[in-house]
Amino acid sequence: MTIEEVRDGDTIQLNVSGKIDTITAGDFQTAVLTSFQKGKILVINFKDVVYISSSGLRALVLGQKTAVAKGGSMKIININKVVEDVFKVTGFDKMLTIE
């Protein structure tokens, strides 16, 4: 997994690629939470994410809770069919902002 951070004022965009699994979820979670120390708006680009595990989902829940606690927002963009199916089965499609 790789993560590229792009900053535009108070908005941070994380361009994520690869698999978010048990091995990489810690780094993903750190990137998500650290983003809220730099800005209030987080956009996570999942265009090149091919897989997300329950550990990755946990990182998204923590990111969402952090966004709410800091008065910010978090959204996920460009999800593929595989990730979309995981979000639907787990109910994350109703919990998270997905565009």
Jmol script that loads the backbone (N, CA, C; Angstrom):
load data "model"
ATOM      1  N   MET A   1       0.846  -1.178   0.000  1.00  0.00           N
ATOM      2  CA  MET A   1       0.000   0.000   0.000  1.00  0.00           C
ATOM      3  C   MET A   1       0.889   1.237   0.000  1.00  0.00           C
ATOM      4  N   THR A   2       0.459   2.237  -0.761  1.00  0.00           N
ATOM      5  CA  THR A   2       1.133   3.527  -0.737  1.00  0.00           C
ATOM      6  C   THR A   2       0.083   4.612  -0.489  1.00  0.00           C
ATOM      7  N   ILE A   3       0.535   5.676   0.155  1.00  0.00           N
ATOM      8  CA  ILE A   3      -0.339   6.810   0.445  1.00  0.00           C
ATOM      9  C   ILE A   3       0.388   8.084   0.039  1.00  0.00           C
ATOM     10  N   GLU A   4      -0.268   8.867  -0.814  1.00  0.00           N
ATOM     11  CA  GLU A   4       0.257  10.169  -1.211  1.00  0.00           C
ATOM     12  C   GLU A   4      -0.654  11.226  -0.595  1.00  0.00           C
ATOM     13  N   GLU A   5      -0.062  12.184   0.082  1.00  0.00           N
ATOM     14  CA  GLU A   5      -0.834  13.263   0.699  1.00  0.00           C
ATOM     15  C   GLU A   5      -0.738  14.520  -0.150  1.00  0.00           C
ATOM     16  N   VAL A   6      -1.896  15.111  -0.440  1.00  0.00           N
ATOM     17  CA  VAL A   6      -1.957  16.370  -1.169  1.00  0.00           C
ATOM     18  C   VAL A   6      -2.726  17.352  -0.293  1.00  0.00           C
ATOM     19  N   ARG A   7      -2.125  18.492  -0.035  1.00  0.00           N
ATOM     20  CA  ARG A   7      -2.751  19.484   0.841  1.00  0.00           C
ATOM     21  C   ARG A   7      -3.152  20.715   0.045  1.00  0.00           C
ATOM     22  N   ASP A   8      -4.390  21.176   0.308  1.00  0.00           N
ATOM     23  CA  ASP A   8      -4.895  22.389  -0.328  1.00  0.00           C
ATOM     24  C   ASP A   8      -5.627  23.175   0.744  1.00  0.00           C
ATOM     25  N   GLY A   9      -4.936  24.086   1.381  1.00  0.00           N
ATOM     26  CA  GLY A   9      -5.526  24.855   2.473  1.00  0.00           C
ATOM     27  C   GLY A   9      -5.873  23.950   3.640  1.00  0.00           C
ATOM     28  N   ASP A  10      -7.148  23.942   4.018  1.00  0.00           N
ATOM     29  CA  ASP A  10      -7.605  23.148   5.157  1.00  0.00           C
ATOM     30  C   ASP A  10      -8.065  21.749   4.735  1.00  0.00           C
ATOM     31  N   THR A  11      -7.869  21.425   3.448  1.00  0.00           N
ATOM     32  CA  THR A  11      -8.271  20.122   2.925  1.00  0.00           C
ATOM     33  C   THR A  11      -7.042  19.258   2.675  1.00  0.00           C
ATOM     34  N   ILE A  12      -7.109  18.040   3.180  1.00  0.00           N
ATOM     35  CA  ILE A  12      -6.064  17.051   2.942  1.00  0.00           C
ATOM     36  C   ILE A  12      -6.680  15.942   2.088  1.00  0.00           C
ATOM     37  N   GLN A  13      -6.011  15.581   1.008  1.00  0.00           N
ATOM     38  CA  GLN A  13      -6.452  14.433   0.223  1.00  0.00           C
ATOM     39  C   GLN A  13      -5.392  13.350   0.321  1.00  0.00           C
ATOM     40  N   LEU A  14      -5.828  12.150   0.684  1.00  0.00           N
ATOM     41  CA  LEU A  14      -4.946  10.993   0.706  1.00  0.00           C
ATOM     42  C   LEU A  14      -5.275  10.131  -0.507  1.00  0.00           C
ATOM     43  N   ASN A  15      -4.306   9.967  -1.394  1.00  0.00           N
ATOM     44  CA  ASN A  15      -4.456   9.091  -2.550  1.00  0.00           C
ATOM     45  C   ASN A  15      -3.849   7.741  -2.165  1.00  0.00           C
ATOM     46  N   VAL A  16      -4.717   6.772  -1.953  1.00  0.00           N
ATOM     47  CA  VAL A  16      -4.294   5.466  -1.447  1.00  0.00           C
ATOM     48  C   VAL A  16      -4.302   4.461  -2.595  1.00  0.00           C
ATOM     49  N   SER A  17      -3.298   3.587  -2.615  1.00  0.00           N
ATOM     50  CA  SER A  17      -3.277   2.528  -3.627  1.00  0.00           C
ATOM     51  C   SER A  17      -2.814   1.220  -2.999  1.00  0.00           C
ATOM     52  N   GLY A  18      -3.298   0.121  -3.566  1.00  0.00           N
ATOM     53  CA  GLY A  18      -2.911  -1.194  -3.084  1.00  0.00           C
ATOM     54  C   GLY A  18      -3.948  -1.792  -2.152  1.00  0.00           C
ATOM     55  N   LYS A  19      -3.486  -2.638  -1.239  1.00  0.00           N
ATOM     56  CA  LYS A  19      -4.355  -3.337  -0.293  1.00  0.00           C
ATOM     57  C   LYS A  19      -4.254  -2.706   1.086  1.00  0.00           C
ATOM     58  N   ILE A  20      -5.412  -2.469   1.698  1.00  0.00           N
ATOM     59  CA  ILE A  20      -5.444  -2.038   3.095  1.00  0.00           C
ATOM     60  C   ILE A  20      -5.834  -3.286   3.885  1.00  0.00           C
ATOM     61  N   ASP A  21      -4.818  -3.958   4.411  1.00  0.00           N
ATOM     62  CA  ASP A  21      -5.041  -5.215   5.110  1.00  0.00           C
ATOM     63  C   ASP A  21      -4.446  -5.150   6.515  1.00  0.00           C
ATOM     64  N   THR A  22      -4.371  -6.278   7.173  1.00  0.00           N
ATOM     65  CA  THR A  22      -3.857  -6.327   8.541  1.00  0.00           C
ATOM     66  C   THR A  22      -2.455  -5.737   8.642  1.00  0.00           C
ATOM     67  N   ILE A  23      -1.653  -5.951   7.632  1.00  0.00           N
ATOM     68  CA  ILE A  23      -0.264  -5.480   7.649  1.00  0.00           C
ATOM     69  C   ILE A  23      -0.179  -3.972   7.436  1.00  0.00           C
ATOM     70  N   THR A  24      -1.016  -3.420   6.554  1.00  0.00           N
ATOM     71  CA  THR A  24      -0.898  -2.007   6.181  1.00  0.00           C
ATOM     72  C   THR A  24      -1.899  -1.089   6.890  1.00  0.00           C
ATOM     73  N   ALA A  25      -2.883  -1.659   7.563  1.00  0.00           N
ATOM     74  CA  ALA A  25      -3.946  -0.842   8.172  1.00  0.00           C
ATOM     75  C   ALA A  25      -3.412   0.130   9.224  1.00  0.00           C
ATOM     76  N   GLY A  26      -2.374  -0.249   9.940  1.00  0.00           N
ATOM     77  CA  GLY A  26      -1.798   0.655  10.945  1.00  0.00           C
ATOM     78  C   GLY A  26      -1.248   1.924  10.309  1.00  0.00           C
ATOM     79  N   ASP A  27      -0.554   1.772   9.207  1.00  0.00           N
ATOM     80  CA  ASP A  27      -0.021   2.939   8.491  1.00  0.00           C
ATOM     81  C   ASP A  27      -1.154   3.788   7.924  1.00  0.00           C
ATOM     82  N   PHE A  28      -2.192   3.118   7.419  1.00  0.00           N
ATOM     83  CA  PHE A  28      -3.355   3.833   6.889  1.00  0.00           C
ATOM     84  C   PHE A  28      -4.037   4.624   8.000  1.00  0.00           C
ATOM     85  N   GLN A  29      -4.238   3.995   9.140  1.00  0.00           N
ATOM     86  CA  GLN A  29      -4.874   4.665  10.281  1.00  0.00           C
ATOM     87  C   GLN A  29      -4.057   5.863  10.729  1.00  0.00           C
ATOM     88  N   THR A  30      -2.757   5.710  10.805  1.00  0.00           N
ATOM     89  CA  THR A  30      -1.886   6.821  11.194  1.00  0.00           C
ATOM     90  C   THR A  30      -2.019   7.979  10.221  1.00  0.00           C
ATOM     91  N   ALA A  31      -2.046   7.680   8.926  1.00  0.00           N
ATOM     92  CA  ALA A  31      -2.175   8.734   7.910  1.00  0.00           C
ATOM     93  C   ALA A  31      -3.502   9.458   8.044  1.00  0.00           C
ATOM     94  N   VAL A  32      -4.581   8.702   8.281  1.00  0.00           N
ATOM     95  CA  VAL A  32      -5.908   9.308   8.426  1.00  0.00           C
ATOM     96  C   VAL A  32      -5.946  10.216   9.659  1.00  0.00           C
ATOM     97  N   LEU A  33      -5.507   9.709  10.788  1.00  0.00           N
ATOM     98  CA  LEU A  33      -5.581  10.498  12.025  1.00  0.00           C
ATOM     99  C   LEU A  33      -4.633  11.689  12.004  1.00  0.00           C
ATOM    100  N   THR A  34      -3.468  11.519  11.428  1.00  0.00           N
ATOM    101  CA  THR A  34      -2.509  12.626  11.316  1.00  0.00           C
ATOM    102  C   THR A  34      -3.051  13.737  10.430  1.00  0.00           C
ATOM    103  N   SER A  35      -3.840  13.372   9.434  1.00  0.00           N
ATOM    104  CA  SER A  35      -4.419  14.382   8.536  1.00  0.00           C
ATOM    105  C   SER A  35      -5.278  15.382   9.295  1.00  0.00           C
ATOM    106  N   PHE A  36      -5.973  14.917  10.330  1.00  0.00           N
ATOM    107  CA  PHE A  36      -6.827  15.822  11.104  1.00  0.00           C
ATOM    108  C   PHE A  36      -6.033  16.747  12.015  1.00  0.00           C
ATOM    109  N   GLN A  37      -4.741  16.520  12.149  1.00  0.00           N
ATOM    110  CA  GLN A  37      -3.882  17.462  12.861  1.00  0.00           C
ATOM    111  C   GLN A  37      -3.442  18.592  11.934  1.00  0.00           C
ATOM    112  N   LYS A  38      -3.592  18.365  10.624  1.00  0.00           N
ATOM    113  CA  LYS A  38      -3.154  19.341   9.625  1.00  0.00           C
ATOM    114  C   LYS A  38      -4.299  20.123   9.007  1.00  0.00           C
ATOM    115  N   GLY A  39      -5.504  19.548   9.033  1.00  0.00           N
ATOM    116  CA  GLY A  39      -6.655  20.191   8.405  1.00  0.00           C
ATOM    117  C   GLY A  39      -7.945  19.628   8.953  1.00  0.00           C
ATOM    118  N   LYS A  40      -9.059  20.255   8.581  1.00  0.00           N
ATOM    119  CA  LYS A  40     -10.366  19.825   9.083  1.00  0.00           C
ATOM    120  C   LYS A  40     -11.139  18.965   8.092  1.00  0.00           C
ATOM    121  N   ILE A  41     -10.723  18.997   6.835  1.00  0.00           N
ATOM    122  CA  ILE A  41     -11.437  18.268   5.786  1.00  0.00           C
ATOM    123  C   ILE A  41     -10.497  17.210   5.210  1.00  0.00           C
ATOM    124  N   LEU A  42     -10.969  15.963   5.242  1.00  0.00           N
ATOM    125  CA  LEU A  42     -10.170  14.869   4.709  1.00  0.00           C
ATOM    126  C   LEU A  42     -10.926  14.188   3.572  1.00  0.00           C
ATOM    127  N   VAL A  43     -10.247  14.071   2.441  1.00  0.00           N
ATOM    128  CA  VAL A  43     -10.769  13.353   1.284  1.00  0.00           C
ATOM    129  C   VAL A  43      -9.833  12.163   1.062  1.00  0.00           C
ATOM    130  N   ILE A  44     -10.414  10.960   1.053  1.00  0.00           N
ATOM    131  CA  ILE A  44      -9.609   9.763   0.837  1.00  0.00           C
ATOM    132  C   ILE A  44      -9.963   9.201  -0.538  1.00  0.00           C
ATOM    133  N   ASN A  45      -8.990   9.216  -1.422  1.00  0.00           N
ATOM    134  CA  ASN A  45      -9.183   8.747  -2.796  1.00  0.00           C
ATOM    135  C   ASN A  45      -8.842   7.254  -2.854  1.00  0.00           C
ATOM    136  N   PHE A  46      -9.874   6.426  -3.057  1.00  0.00           N
ATOM    137  CA  PHE A  46      -9.732   4.976  -3.104  1.00  0.00           C
ATOM    138  C   PHE A  46      -9.626   4.444  -4.533  1.00  0.00           C
ATOM    139  N   LYS A  47      -9.313   5.306  -5.487  1.00  0.00           N
ATOM    140  CA  LYS A  47      -9.294   4.903  -6.900  1.00  0.00           C
ATOM    141  C   LYS A  47      -8.448   3.653  -7.131  1.00  0.00           C
ATOM    142  N   ASP A  48      -7.314   3.557  -6.463  1.00  0.00           N
ATOM    143  CA  ASP A  48      -6.388   2.448  -6.690  1.00  0.00           C
ATOM    144  C   ASP A  48      -6.341   1.455  -5.532  1.00  0.00           C
ATOM    145  N   VAL A  49      -7.358   1.469  -4.666  1.00  0.00           N
ATOM    146  CA  VAL A  49      -7.436   0.487  -3.574  1.00  0.00           C
ATOM    147  C   VAL A  49      -8.144  -0.754  -4.112  1.00  0.00           C
ATOM    148  N   VAL A  50      -7.487  -1.893  -4.002  1.00  0.00           N
ATOM    149  CA  VAL A  50      -8.041  -3.133  -4.556  1.00  0.00           C
ATOM    150  C   VAL A  50      -8.662  -4.032  -3.483  1.00  0.00           C
ATOM    151  N   TYR A  51      -8.406  -3.723  -2.203  1.00  0.00           N
ATOM    152  CA  TYR A  51      -8.899  -4.580  -1.124  1.00  0.00           C
ATOM    153  C   TYR A  51      -8.863  -3.796   0.181  1.00  0.00           C
ATOM    154  N   ILE A  52      -9.872  -4.024   1.036  1.00  0.00           N
ATOM    155  CA  ILE A  52      -9.855  -3.450   2.379  1.00  0.00           C
ATOM    156  C   ILE A  52     -10.346  -4.507   3.364  1.00  0.00           C
ATOM    157  N   SER A  53      -9.594  -4.691   4.437  1.00  0.00           N
ATOM    158  CA  SER A  53      -9.945  -5.680   5.457  1.00  0.00           C
ATOM    159  C   SER A  53     -10.679  -5.003   6.608  1.00  0.00           C
ATOM    160  N   SER A  54     -11.067  -5.798   7.585  1.00  0.00           N
ATOM    161  CA  SER A  54     -11.735  -5.243   8.761  1.00  0.00           C
ATOM    162  C   SER A  54     -10.827  -4.273   9.509  1.00  0.00           C
ATOM    163  N   SER A  55      -9.535  -4.486   9.448  1.00  0.00           N
ATOM    164  CA  SER A  55      -8.589  -3.546  10.077  1.00  0.00           C
ATOM    165  C   SER A  55      -8.630  -2.187   9.382  1.00  0.00           C
ATOM    166  N   GLY A  56      -8.766  -2.206   8.072  1.00  0.00           N
ATOM    167  CA  GLY A  56      -8.895  -0.963   7.316  1.00  0.00           C
ATOM    168  C   GLY A  56     -10.208  -0.271   7.600  1.00  0.00           C
ATOM    169  N   LEU A  57     -11.275  -1.060   7.754  1.00  0.00           N
ATOM    170  CA  LEU A  57     -12.584  -0.486   8.099  1.00  0.00           C
ATOM    171  C   LEU A  57     -12.529   0.181   9.464  1.00  0.00           C
ATOM    172  N   ARG A  58     -11.828  -0.449  10.387  1.00  0.00           N
ATOM    173  CA  ARG A  58     -11.668   0.131  11.734  1.00  0.00           C
ATOM    174  C   ARG A  58     -10.990   1.502  11.647  1.00  0.00           C
ATOM    175  N   ALA A  59      -9.983   1.616  10.805  1.00  0.00           N
ATOM    176  CA  ALA A  59      -9.279   2.895  10.630  1.00  0.00           C
ATOM    177  C   ALA A  59     -10.235   3.958  10.097  1.00  0.00           C
ATOM    178  N   LEU A  60     -11.151   3.568   9.217  1.00  0.00           N
ATOM    179  CA  LEU A  60     -12.136   4.523   8.692  1.00  0.00           C
ATOM    180  C   LEU A  60     -13.117   4.963   9.780  1.00  0.00           C
ATOM    181  N   VAL A  61     -13.516   4.036  10.643  1.00  0.00           N
ATOM    182  CA  VAL A  61     -14.409   4.394  11.760  1.00  0.00           C
ATOM    183  C   VAL A  61     -13.716   5.398  12.674  1.00  0.00           C
ATOM    184  N   LEU A  62     -12.463   5.152  13.007  1.00  0.00           N
ATOM    185  CA  LEU A  62     -11.714   6.086  13.859  1.00  0.00           C
ATOM    186  C   LEU A  62     -11.557   7.439  13.172  1.00  0.00           C
ATOM    187  N   GLY A  63     -11.343   7.425  11.863  1.00  0.00           N
ATOM    188  CA  GLY A  63     -11.252   8.677  11.117  1.00  0.00           C
ATOM    189  C   GLY A  63     -12.548   9.445  11.154  1.00  0.00           C
ATOM    190  N   GLN A  64     -13.665   8.751  10.979  1.00  0.00           N
ATOM    191  CA  GLN A  64     -14.982   9.402  11.017  1.00  0.00           C
ATOM    192  C   GLN A  64     -15.250  10.000  12.397  1.00  0.00           C
ATOM    193  N   LYS A  65     -14.943   9.250  13.440  1.00  0.00           N
ATOM    194  CA  LYS A  65     -15.146   9.752  14.813  1.00  0.00           C
ATOM    195  C   LYS A  65     -14.262  10.965  15.084  1.00  0.00           C
ATOM    196  N   THR A  66     -13.045  10.932  14.581  1.00  0.00           N
ATOM    197  CA  THR A  66     -12.131  12.059  14.758  1.00  0.00           C
ATOM    198  C   THR A  66     -12.649  13.281  14.015  1.00  0.00           C
ATOM    199  N   ALA A  67     -13.148  13.089  12.806  1.00  0.00           N
ATOM    200  CA  ALA A  67     -13.705  14.198  12.024  1.00  0.00           C
ATOM    201  C   ALA A  67     -14.834  14.876  12.784  1.00  0.00           C
ATOM    202  N   VAL A  68     -15.750  14.085  13.318  1.00  0.00           N
ATOM    203  CA  VAL A  68     -16.891  14.628  14.059  1.00  0.00           C
ATOM    204  C   VAL A  68     -16.406  15.364  15.313  1.00  0.00           C
ATOM    205  N   ALA A  69     -15.468  14.759  16.037  1.00  0.00           N
ATOM    206  CA  ALA A  69     -14.962  15.360  17.277  1.00  0.00           C
ATOM    207  C   ALA A  69     -14.264  16.695  17.023  1.00  0.00           C
ATOM    208  N   LYS A  70     -13.625  16.838  15.876  1.00  0.00           N
ATOM    209  CA  LYS A  70     -12.886  18.064  15.557  1.00  0.00           C
ATOM    210  C   LYS A  70     -13.704  19.051  14.744  1.00  0.00           C
ATOM    211  N   GLY A  71     -14.985  18.733  14.499  1.00  0.00           N
ATOM    212  CA  GLY A  71     -15.825  19.628  13.717  1.00  0.00           C
ATOM    213  C   GLY A  71     -15.445  19.665  12.252  1.00  0.00           C
ATOM    214  N   GLY A  72     -14.866  18.586  11.783  1.00  0.00           N
ATOM    215  CA  GLY A  72     -14.444  18.506  10.384  1.00  0.00           C
ATOM    216  C   GLY A  72     -15.296  17.532   9.600  1.00  0.00           C
ATOM    217  N   SER A  73     -14.739  17.050   8.497  1.00  0.00           N
ATOM    218  CA  SER A  73     -15.462  16.084   7.683  1.00  0.00           C
ATOM    219  C   SER A  73     -14.481  15.131   7.015  1.00  0.00           C
ATOM    220  N   MET A  74     -15.006  13.973   6.660  1.00  0.00           N
ATOM    221  CA  MET A  74     -14.217  12.975   5.949  1.00  0.00           C
ATOM    222  C   MET A  74     -15.102  12.355   4.880  1.00  0.00           C
ATOM    223  N   LYS A  75     -14.567  12.254   3.676  1.00  0.00           N
ATOM    224  CA  LYS A  75     -15.310  11.570   2.612  1.00  0.00           C
ATOM    225  C   LYS A  75     -14.358  10.690   1.824  1.00  0.00           C
ATOM    226  N   ILE A  76     -14.946   9.668   1.235  1.00  0.00           N
ATOM    227  CA  ILE A  76     -14.186   8.723   0.434  1.00  0.00           C
ATOM    228  C   ILE A  76     -14.673   8.852  -1.004  1.00  0.00           C
ATOM    229  N   ILE A  77     -13.729   8.940  -1.927  1.00  0.00           N
ATOM    230  CA  ILE A  77     -14.094   9.100  -3.332  1.00  0.00           C
ATOM    231  C   ILE A  77     -13.494   7.967  -4.170  1.00  0.00           C
ATOM    232  N   ASN A  78     -14.099   7.750  -5.328  1.00  0.00           N
ATOM    233  CA  ASN A  78     -13.575   6.841  -6.354  1.00  0.00           C
ATOM    234  C   ASN A  78     -13.423   5.396  -5.897  1.00  0.00           C
ATOM    235  N   ILE A  79     -14.412   4.866  -5.175  1.00  0.00           N
ATOM    236  CA  ILE A  79     -14.300   3.463  -4.769  1.00  0.00           C
ATOM    237  C   ILE A  79     -14.665   2.550  -5.939  1.00  0.00           C
ATOM    238  N   ASN A  80     -14.019   1.402  -5.981  1.00  0.00           N
ATOM    239  CA  ASN A  80     -14.336   0.432  -7.032  1.00  0.00           C
ATOM    240  C   ASN A  80     -15.423  -0.520  -6.536  1.00  0.00           C
ATOM    241  N   LYS A  81     -15.846  -1.415  -7.392  1.00  0.00           N
ATOM    242  CA  LYS A  81     -16.953  -2.332  -7.090  1.00  0.00           C
ATOM    243  C   LYS A  81     -16.636  -3.252  -5.908  1.00  0.00           C
ATOM    244  N   VAL A  82     -15.419  -3.747  -5.817  1.00  0.00           N
ATOM    245  CA  VAL A  82     -15.037  -4.655  -4.727  1.00  0.00           C
ATOM    246  C   VAL A  82     -15.163  -3.949  -3.379  1.00  0.00           C
ATOM    247  N   VAL A  83     -14.597  -2.763  -3.275  1.00  0.00           N
ATOM    248  CA  VAL A  83     -14.658  -2.006  -2.020  1.00  0.00           C
ATOM    249  C   VAL A  83     -16.099  -1.563  -1.748  1.00  0.00           C
ATOM    250  N   GLU A  84     -16.811  -1.167  -2.780  1.00  0.00           N
ATOM    251  CA  GLU A  84     -18.209  -0.777  -2.612  1.00  0.00           C
ATOM    252  C   GLU A  84     -19.031  -1.930  -2.028  1.00  0.00           C
ATOM    253  N   ASP A  85     -18.794  -3.134  -2.509  1.00  0.00           N
ATOM    254  CA  ASP A  85     -19.507  -4.304  -1.985  1.00  0.00           C
ATOM    255  C   ASP A  85     -19.196  -4.541  -0.508  1.00  0.00           C
ATOM    256  N   VAL A  86     -17.947  -4.371  -0.122  1.00  0.00           N
ATOM    257  CA  VAL A  86     -17.564  -4.518   1.289  1.00  0.00           C
ATOM    258  C   VAL A  86     -18.287  -3.470   2.130  1.00  0.00           C
ATOM    259  N   PHE A  87     -18.322  -2.228   1.652  1.00  0.00           N
ATOM    260  CA  PHE A  87     -19.015  -1.164   2.383  1.00  0.00           C
ATOM    261  C   PHE A  87     -20.502  -1.465   2.530  1.00  0.00           C
ATOM    262  N   LYS A  88     -21.123  -1.994   1.482  1.00  0.00           N
ATOM    263  CA  LYS A  88     -22.553  -2.305   1.535  1.00  0.00           C
ATOM    264  C   LYS A  88     -22.849  -3.458   2.494  1.00  0.00           C
ATOM    265  N   VAL A  89     -22.060  -4.519   2.430  1.00  0.00           N
ATOM    266  CA  VAL A  89     -22.275  -5.684   3.288  1.00  0.00           C
ATOM    267  C   VAL A  89     -22.107  -5.326   4.767  1.00  0.00           C
ATOM    268  N   THR A  90     -21.172  -4.450   5.069  1.00  0.00           N
ATOM    269  CA  THR A  90     -20.881  -4.077   6.454  1.00  0.00           C
ATOM    270  C   THR A  90     -21.714  -2.898   6.942  1.00  0.00           C
ATOM    271  N   GLY A  91     -22.432  -2.239   6.046  1.00  0.00           N
ATOM    272  CA  GLY A  91     -23.221  -1.063   6.438  1.00  0.00           C
ATOM    273  C   GLY A  91     -22.420   0.230   6.445  1.00  0.00           C
ATOM    274  N   PHE A  92     -21.167   0.162   6.022  1.00  0.00           N
ATOM    275  CA  PHE A  92     -20.343   1.362   6.011  1.00  0.00           C
ATOM    276  C   PHE A  92     -20.800   2.373   4.970  1.00  0.00           C
ATOM    277  N   ASP A  93     -21.546   1.908   3.968  1.00  0.00           N
ATOM    278  CA  ASP A  93     -22.066   2.821   2.965  1.00  0.00           C
ATOM    279  C   ASP A  93     -23.072   3.804   3.573  1.00  0.00           C
ATOM    280  N   LYS A  94     -23.645   3.450   4.710  1.00  0.00           N
ATOM    281  CA  LYS A  94     -24.589   4.340   5.406  1.00  0.00           C
ATOM    282  C   LYS A  94     -23.885   5.167   6.498  1.00  0.00           C
ATOM    283  N   MET A  95     -22.735   4.699   6.936  1.00  0.00           N
ATOM    284  CA  MET A  95     -22.000   5.365   8.011  1.00  0.00           C
ATOM    285  C   MET A  95     -21.041   6.443   7.508  1.00  0.00           C
ATOM    286  N   LEU A  96     -20.508   6.219   6.325  1.00  0.00           N
ATOM    287  CA  LEU A  96     -19.489   7.107   5.775  1.00  0.00           C
ATOM    288  C   LEU A  96     -20.022   7.915   4.608  1.00  0.00           C
ATOM    289  N   THR A  97     -19.376   9.028   4.338  1.00  0.00           N
ATOM    290  CA  THR A  97     -19.714   9.824   3.157  1.00  0.00           C
ATOM    291  C   THR A  97     -18.881   9.293   2.003  1.00  0.00           C
ATOM    292  N   ILE A  98     -19.583   8.779   0.982  1.00  0.00           N
ATOM    293  CA  ILE A  98     -18.911   8.169  -0.160  1.00  0.00           C
ATOM    294  C   ILE A  98     -19.421   8.848  -1.430  1.00  0.00           C
ATOM    295  N   GLU A  99     -18.498   9.291  -2.248  1.00  0.00           N
ATOM    296  CA  GLU A  99     -18.864   9.939  -3.522  1.00  0.00           C
ATOM    297  C   GLU A  99     -18.209   9.217  -4.676  1.00  0.00           C
TER     298      GLU A  99
END
end "model"
wireframe off; spacefill off
backbone 0.3
color backbone group
